[in-house]
C-alpha cells in the first residue's frame, strides 16, 4: 500500500493511507510460537510476487507482517503475527480480523523498524512489493515473502493468490480454502439479493477524501480497484470512468471533478474510519457538492468504520455486505 499512497500524495499532496504455491501436506497440529502452526510439517517452498522461491524448513509460526492487508490475511487464517506495522492504525481501519494484544508494533508501514523486527526473531517476514531495498536488508537475517498487494488487471485473483501464498507458507491451506469458499458464497448471495431488489446494474462510486486548508481532494476507486472488483461481482457498475493507475485502480479529482456524475441512480460510498468525515462535514456548505444528484437524493453512504478497502476476503466480504445493505435497505 506504500506505493499507492505515495502516488496519490504526489498527485494531490496527501498523506493518508501472481503468485504460485507448492501444496503443503499438513500433519497433526502442535503448539508453535504462535500456537497455530503444524510443528511436525516438513519443508515449504513458495514462489512470491518477485518470482523468487522462498523455502522454509517448516511452516512459519513466528511471522512479522508489514502491511495491513497481509496482516489481516494472517489473522484470518488463524496465525496471529508476532509483530506488525502500525498496530494502532490497523485497529482503526481493519475490524475483519482483530489482533491480539501480544502483537508487537514494529513501526510504520512506510518505515518499519528493522531493529524491532530483528528483536522478535521471526521465522518469516511478509511485506508488499514496493520496497526492494527493505526486502534485501531483511533477508540478511530472515526469509522474506513479498506479496503483490494489488493488481488492477485482476485484483480479486491477486487477492486470492496472495492469500493462498501466505497460507502455504504458514501451513494453513485448508483455512484459506474455507475463507475463499465463504467469500464466494457471500458474493453469490449478495448478487442474488441485489437482483431480487431490482438493483442489478446500478451505478456506484467509492471514494476517500482529504482536506488540507480549504482544499478537498477526492480519491476514487476506479476500474480495477479491489473494492470495484467486489462490487462488479455483485452485479453493480462503477460510475467512475476517469483515469486510474495500473496497480491500484485509483484516481484523483476534486469536488468539481465529481460534477460530471449525472446519473440519478448513483450511490456514493466513502470511508472515514479515522473520524475525519470530509464529505459530511467538510463539504456540507459546498454548493457544488450539494447539487450532485446522489447528494440531493440522499444516496451517500459512509461505510461502517473499520472496513479496509485494500484487505483480504474478510474485509472484502464486509464491503460487499455494506453495498448490498445500502442498495436493498
C-alpha positions in Angstrom: 0.0 0.0 0.0 3.0 2.3 0.4 3.3 2.8 -3.4 -0.4 3.7 -3.7 -0.3 6.3 -1.0 2.9 7.8 -2.4 1.5 8.0 -5.9 -1.7 9.7 -4.7 0.3 12.0 -2.5 2.3 13.1 -5.4 -0.8 14.0 -7.3 -2.9 15.7 -4.6 -0.4 16.3 -1.9 -2.0 13.9 0.5 -0.6 12.0 3.5 -3.2 9.3 4.3 -3.4 6.0 3.7 0.5 -13.8 -9.4 1.9 -16.0 -7.1 2.3 -19.7 -7.2 2.4 -22.0 -4.3 3.5 -25.6 -3.7 1.0 -27.8 -2.0 1.7 -28.5 1.7 0.6 -31.6 3.5 -0.3 -30.7 7.0 0.2 -33.1 9.8 -1.4 -33.1 13.2 -1.0 -29.6 14.8 1.1 -28.9 17.8 1.8 -25.6 19.5 4.4 -23.4 17.9 5.4 -19.8 18.9 2.1 -18.5 17.6 0.1 -21.5 18.9 -1.3 -22.2 15.4 1.2 -23.9 13.1 1.9 -27.6 12.4 5.2 -28.2 14.2 5.7 -31.6 12.5 5.1 -30.4 9.0 8.0 -30.6 6.6 9.7 -28.0 4.4 7.7 -25.5 2.5 8.6 -23.7 -0.8 6.5 -20.8 -2.2 7.2 -18.5 -5.1 6.4 -14.9 -4.2 5.5 -11.9 -6.4 9.1 -11.3 -7.3 9.2 -14.8 -8.9 11.6 -15.8 -6.1 11.4 -19.1 -4.4 11.3 -18.9 -0.6 12.0 -22.1 1.2 11.3 -22.7 4.9 12.3 -25.7 6.9 8.7 -25.9 8.1 5.6 -23.7 8.0 6.3 -20.4 9.6 5.0 -19.8 13.2 6.7 -16.5 14.2 5.6 -14.1 11.4 6.0 -10.3 11.1 3.7 -8.5 8.7 4.4 -5.1 7.3 1.1 -4.2 5.6 -2.4 -4.3 6.9 -3.8 -6.5 4.1 -1.4 -9.3 4.7 -1.7 -8.8 8.5 -5.5 -9.3 8.1 -4.9 -12.4 6.0 -2.6 -14.0 8.6 -5.1 -13.3 11.5 -8.0 -14.6 9.3 -6.0 -17.8 8.7 -5.6 -18.3 12.5 -2.0 -17.2 12.6 -1.5 -14.3 14.9 1.6 -12.4 13.9 4.3 -11.8 16.5 4.8 -8.3 15.0 3.0 -6.0 12.6 3.4 -2.5 11.3 1.2 0.3 12.8 -0.8 -1.9 15.1 -2.8 1.1 16.3 -3.7 2.1 12.8 -4.7 -1.4 12.0 -7.2 -1.4 14.9 -8.8 1.8 13.5 -9.0 0.8 9.8 -9.4 -3.0 9.9 -12.0 -4.8 12.0 -12.5 -8.0 9.9 -9.7 -9.9 11.8 -8.7 -8.3 15.1 -5.2 -8.6 16.6 -4.3 -9.9 20.0 -2.6 -7.6 22.5 0.5 -9.8 22.1 1.2 -8.4 18.7 4.2 -6.1 18.8 4.3 -2.9 16.8 7.4 -2.7 14.5 7.0 0.8 13.3 5.1 2.5 10.5 4.1 0.8 7.2 6.2 3.4 5.4 9.3 3.0 7.6 9.2 -0.2 9.7 12.0 -0.7 12.2 14.5 -3.3 11.1 15.8 -3.5 14.7 12.3 -4.1 16.1 11.7 -6.8 13.5 15.1 -8.5 14.3 14.4 -8.4 18.0 11.3 -10.6 17.6 13.5 -13.3 15.9 10.8 -14.2 13.3 11.0 -17.1 11.0 9.3 -15.1 8.2 8.5 -11.5 7.3 5.7 -10.8 4.9 5.7 -7.5 3.0 4.5 -5.9 -0.2 6.4 -5.4 -3.4 7.2 -1.6 -3.3 10.4 -1.6 -1.2 13.1 -3.8 -2.7 15.8 -2.3 -0.6 14.0 -3.2 2.6 13.5 -6.7 1.5 17.2 -7.1 0.7 18.0 -5.7 4.2 15.7 -8.0 6.0 16.8 -11.1 4.0 20.2 -10.8 5.7 18.6 -12.4 8.8 15.1 -13.8 8.0 13.2 -15.2 5.0 11.0 -12.6 3.3 7.9 -13.3 1.4 6.8 -10.5 -0.9 3.1 -10.3 -1.7 1.9 -8.4 -4.7 -0.6 -6.3 -2.7 -2.6 -5.0 -5.7 -3.0 -5.6 -9.4 -5.7 -3.6 -11.2 -5.7 -6.0 -14.1 -7.5 -8.6 -11.8 -7.4 -7.6 -8.1 -9.7 -10.4 -7.0 -7.4 -13.1 -8.5 -4.4 -11.2 -7.0 -6.1 -11.2 -3.5 -6.7 -15.0 -3.8 -3.2 -15.6 -5.0 -1.7 -13.6 -2.1 -3.9 -15.4 0.4 -3.0 -18.8 -0.9 0.7 -18.0 -1.0 0.6 -16.8 2.6 -1.5 -19.8 3.7 1.0 -22.2 2.1 3.9 -20.5 4.0 2.2 -20.9 7.3 0.7 -24.3 6.8 -2.9 -23.1 6.6 -4.1 -24.0 3.1 -7.3 -25.7 4.4 -8.2 -22.5 6.2 -7.6 -20.4 3.1 -9.9 -22.7 1.1 -12.6 -22.2 3.7 -12.2 -18.4 3.7 -12.5 -18.2 -0.1 -15.4 -20.6 -0.2 -17.3 -18.4 2.3 -16.4 -15.3 0.4 -17.6 -16.7 -2.9 -20.9 -17.8 -1.3 -21.3 -14.3 0.2 -20.8 -12.7 -3.2 -23.3 -15.1 -4.9 -25.9 -14.4 -2.2 -25.3 -10.6 -2.4 -25.7 -10.7 -6.2 -28.9 -12.6 -5.9 -30.3 -10.2 -3.3 -29.4 -7.2 -5.4 -31.1 -8.7 -8.5 -34.2 -9.5 -6.5 -34.4 -5.9 -5.3 -34.0 -4.6 -8.9 -30.5 -3.2 -8.2 -28.6 -5.3 -10.8 -26.5 -3.0 -12.9 -27.0 0.0 -10.7 -24.1 2.5 -10.6 -21.9 3.2 -7.6 -19.0 5.4 -6.6 -16.4 4.6 -3.9 -14.1 7.3 -2.6 -11.9 8.6 0.1 -11.5 12.3 0.9 -8.9 14.6 2.5 -8.9 18.2 3.4 -5.8 20.4 3.5 -6.6 24.0 4.4 -9.6 24.9 2.2 -8.7 22.3 -0.4 -10.6 19.0 -0.5 -9.1 16.2 -2.6 -11.0 13.1 -3.6 -9.5 9.7 -4.3 -11.7 7.5 -6.5 -11.7 3.7 -6.6 -12.0 3.1 -10.3 -11.9 0.1 -12.6 -9.5 -2.5 -11.2 -9.5 -1.4 -7.6 -10.2 -4.3 -5.3 -13.5 -2.9 -4.0 -14.6 -2.1 -7.5 -14.0 -5.7 -8.5 -16.0 -6.8 -5.5 -18.9 -4.5 -6.4 -18.9 -5.6 -10.0 -19.0 -9.3 -8.9 -22.2 -8.3 -7.1 -23.6 -7.1 -10.4 -23.1 -3.3 -9.8 -21.4 -0.9 -12.2 -18.6 1.5 -11.4 -19.7 5.0 -12.4 -16.2 6.5 -12.2 -14.6 6.2 -15.6 -11.8 8.6 -15.1 -8.1 7.8 -15.3 -6.7 5.4 -12.7 -3.3 3.9 -12.1 -2.4 0.4 -13.3 -1.5 -1.1 -9.9 -4.3 0.1 -7.5 -7.1 1.3 -9.8 -7.1 4.6 -8.0 -7.8 8.1 -9.5 -7.8 11.6 -8.1 -10.1 14.6 -8.5 -11.7 17.4 -6.6 -15.3 18.3 -5.9 -15.7 20.0 -9.2 -14.5 16.8 -10.9 -17.5 15.0 -9.5 -19.9 17.3 -11.2 -19.9 15.1 -14.3 -21.6 12.3 -12.4 -25.2 13.0 -13.5 -26.9 9.6 -13.3 -29.6 9.9 -10.6 -29.2 6.2 -9.7 -25.6 6.6 -8.5 -24.9 5.7 -4.9 -21.8 7.3 -3.4 -19.8 5.3 -0.8 -16.9 6.6 1.3 -14.6 5.5 4.1 -13.9 7.7 7.2 -12.8 5.3 9.8 -10.3 7.7 11.4 -13.2 10.0 12.5 -12.4 12.8 9.9 -15.5 13.0 7.7 -14.7 15.2 4.8 -17.9 14.6 2.9 -20.4 15.1 5.7 -18.5 17.9 7.5 -16.0 19.5 5.1 -18.5 19.7 2.2 -21.7 20.4 4.0 -21.8 24.0 2.8 -20.3 23.4 -0.6 -22.7 24.4 -3.4 -21.3 22.0 -6.0 -21.4 19.1 -3.6 -25.0 19.8 -2.6 -26.0 20.0 -6.2 -24.8 16.5 -7.1 -27.7 14.1 -7.8 -26.6 11.5 -5.3 -26.3 14.1 -2.6 -29.7 15.7 -3.4 -31.3 12.2 -3.3 -29.5 11.3 -0.1 -27.7 8.4 -1.7 -24.5 9.0 0.1 -23.3 6.2 2.4 -20.5 6.3 4.9 -19.2 2.7 5.3 -19.2 1.2 8.8 -15.9 2.1 10.5 -13.1 -0.5 10.0 -13.8 -1.8 6.5 -10.3 -1.9 4.9 -10.6 -1.3 1.2 -7.3 -2.9 0.5 -7.8 -6.0 2.6 -8.3 -9.8 2.3 -11.5 -11.9 1.9 -13.0 -10.9 5.2 -12.7 -7.1 4.7 -13.9 -7.6 1.1 -16.9 -9.5 2.4 -17.7 -6.7 4.9 -17.6 -4.3 2.0 -19.9 -6.4 -0.1 -22.4 -6.7 2.8 -22.4 -2.9 3.1 -23.2 -2.4 -0.5 -26.0 -4.9 -0.5 -27.5 -3.3 2.6 -27.4 0.2 1.0 -29.0 -0.9 -2.3 -31.7 -3.1 -0.7 -32.4 -1.3 2.6 
